[in-house]
Amino acid sequence: MGVLLEIDGLKTQFFTSAGTVKAVDGVSYTVDEGETVAVVGESGCGKSVTAMSILRLIPWPPGKITEGVIRFAGRDLLQLPEDEMRDVRGKDISMIFQEPMTSLNPVLTIGLQLTETMLTHTSATENEARKRAVELLDMVGIAEPERRLAQYPHHLSGGMRQRVMIAMALACEPKLIIADEPTTALDVTIQAQILELMKNLTRDLGVAMIIITHNLGVVARYSDRVNVMYAGKIIEYGSAADIYYRPHHPYTLALLKSVPRMDQPRQAKLDPVEGQPPDLTMLDGGCAFRPRCRYATDECAKGLPPLENVGSGHFTACFQKDKLVSSLQEAS
């Protein structure tokens, strides 16, 4: 499989009255054809802004992509004219947004919203697009798909609206789907159904996917590789197994420890990540995680730790990674 998407040195900033927000600060990663890559981190770390930057949906003012390369199927998306970029959106790259009730237009029928993309990006007639819409709704597990086309978003449950969003994303057979917190507003059982559906569809159709999430359970089951973000930067990346079983960054370890575990006694207390995420307008020259880090030393304030190879395809940016690994080995 070849590289489908390559992001290199991406910087996206928001120029506000309070200062310049470095929402994405030098992010680089790749997505191979047919691969599922997760982007993990707390709210405000830059996950969604990175995704919006890929599709060039950053509103100006106040936001602007100031630096970097986003190469998709050999083309630099940041250099494309707007009319060519419109052809990429929906046709080659689709996005499933966080909340389907606000992403779907409340005054347009499901059928109209499903067929609009196909009529815009393909040569399909209205009848062909409608037939394809019925097939898509059936594919994503919605009963009576023909009848659903005439309904409006408020007629559907949260899980059904999310299935419609997935159907819309698949309408033009894209090469890449970006799923931004696709199960945030759903209950646990529906979350599992949606994620299984997405995994099966991407596997069967050979579509690559970027899953943006803070749910580490999603990462373990559904992703091939993981990028951990903090304060606009990727601070660790590697295979899902490496991130789970061999974390080398204190933030990654803190995220893992904050998740409830079935192998722990019921009375065991959660170990939350201490402190608050940093103000992105007031970052200094040191490691942004050090005020919350249990392993931090004076060295961490002197500069930004570089991403270093700690294994096959596993990289981390931490001056104290050896200390962390040693403590984990002693604990085990």
SULGI-V26361 format. One record per helix or strand. SS is the DSSP state (H for helix, E for strand). FROM is the first residue (numbers start at 0). TO is the last residue. If there is no record, write none. Layout:
BEGIN
ss: [SS	SS]
from: [FROM	FROM]
to: [TO	TO]
END
This chain:
BEGIN
ss: [E	E	E	H	E	E	H	H	E	E	H	E	H	H	H	E	H	H	E	H	E	H	E	E	H	H	H	H	E	E	H]
from: [2	18	35	46	62	74	76	81	88	92	99	108	109	125	144	151	152	157	175	187	207	215	224	232	239	249	289	297	307	313	320]
to: [15	31	39	53	71	75	78	87	88	95	102	108	120	138	147	151	154	169	179	204	212	221	229	238	244	256	291	300	310	315	330]
END
